[in-house]
Amino acid sequence: MPKGVILVDWTDQGRRAIKDSPDRAEAAKAEATKLGIQVKDIFYTPGGPHDAAIVIEAEGPEPINKFMASVQALGNVKMKLIHAFSIEEMRKMV
């Protein structure tokens, strides 16, 4: 099952409506669930290089791509996916 971390950066529009960010995060989590993505956690990262990080698991890349496209289309965030591997998965790769 593919795992990943989605790095989230607010757009200017997202920053202007920052107080609504927790509600938008909950809505995004619900959308991910509908697409079959398990959202393991959502972290806000103030002062870091990104504004938030979403830890996910999915059956494949298609639902992740669809999720990211639908959320980004709202105009509040930009997203980047980093594929993540467990220690055991890494052992098999090296």
Residue, then its C-alpha position, 0 to 999 in steps of 0.5 A: m500500500p503506497k504511503g506518503v507525506i503531502l506537503v501543503d503550502w497556503t496560497d495567498q487566498g488560503r492565507r487570507a482565510i487562515k481561520d478557516s483552515p481547520d475546517r478545510a482540513e477536515a473537509a479534505k480528510a473527508e474527501a480523501t476518505k471518499l477516494g479510499i485514502q487513509v489519512k493517518d494524520i494532519f500536522y500544521t507546521p508553523g515556522g517550517p518550510h511548509d504550512a502543513a503535512i498530511v500523512i496518508e496511505a492509499e491503494g495506488p497513485e490514482p486516488i492520491n492524484k485525484f485527491m490532490a487535484s480536487v483540493q488544489a482546485l479550490g485555490n487555497v493550497k499547493m501540494k507536493l507528494i513525497h513517497a514514504f517507505s518503512i524501514e522494512e521496505m527500505r531494507k528491500m530496496v537497498 
